[in-house]
Amino acid sequence: MKKLLIASTALVATAGMASADITISGHAAAGIYSGLGNADAVTVAVAEVAAVPGNAGTAAVPTSAETFSGDGIYSNAGVDFTMTGATDNGISFSASVNIDAGMEVDTGDFELDGKDGGTAGLGSVSMSGTFGTLTFDDGGIENLYSDGLTNADVSYATTIGAVALTVAHDTAAATGSANSVSAGYSASGMAFTLTASEATAGTSTKLAVAYALNDTVSLSGKTDQAAGAESVQTIGAKTTLNGVSVSVESANNSTWDVDLGYTAGGFALTYGVDETDGWTATATSALGGGATFAAGVDSNDSMYAGVSFAF
């Protein structure tokens, strides 16, 4: 991404501030879509399952099913302002502000995000030094155990010996569900990651290990114990050779995924399928000058095709 550095903003603001820079970057996208999932609004279509014949007293059971968009076009643009600096005593700090407008789609999840109002949004504000990194972002820090849980407002990351440690806290959460933590350790080609989060039903934990067998093959495994649910164990393997990648993953709850990929120059193809026979296929191509073409289809008859730009 090309970034425009405004020279006039590189200045000495106070005696305690060594320098401050403002970087401006932009992005835009446009294309067509059909049958995308309605993600952000979590809109569902409510259907009823008829009562079971012969079972007196049974009633129709309401169930929920995802709804999909119609056909349409999307176009959006945005500007991001990133401000960085450092104090004389070695503390680095940063903050960001973004303005986005237009219809947006999530190409990674085949979802229609909807219209962005064009208002300015404040990103994270962080401070880093020998003490670690302290980040503030009201409701904008993902739960370290699962992005499906409530976001946090403040996080602290540091390194203790060979262990990378991060703690996140949600100031608005109820007692017993406000904190999540992540700890990582790497040695001899193996990487261990432990994540945990408080929840009203108890504590959820996940332990993952990854091992690079050689330059082309890696193995992985994890055990996931969500609060109030059965523990799930997953194993996986990935290999990449001459631009071709194959990734497989299987769990003891009868779920599995197979992903294939191919890259050559600025062109990439992906195909993935899971135990439900649900599949996705995508293609991307770098057009040069910060422009990229992307298209995708999936088993729900969802599709998108368009061009994105980075300025």
Secondary structure, 3 states (H helix, E strand, C coil): CCCEECHHHCCCCCCCEEEEEEEEEEEEEEEEEECCEECCCCCEEEEEECCCCCCCCCCCEEEEEECECCEEEEEEEEEEEEEEEEECCCCEEEEEEEEEEEEEEECCCCEEEEEEEEEEEEEEEEEEECCEEEEEEEEEECCCCCCCCCCEEEEEEEEECCEEEEEEECCCCCCCCCEEEEEEEEECCEEEEEEEEEECCEEEEEEEEEEECCCCEEEEEEEEECCCCCCEEEEEEEEEECCEEEEEEEECCCCEEEEEEEEECCEEEEEEEECCCCEEEEEEEEEECCEEEEEEEECCCCEEEEEEEEC
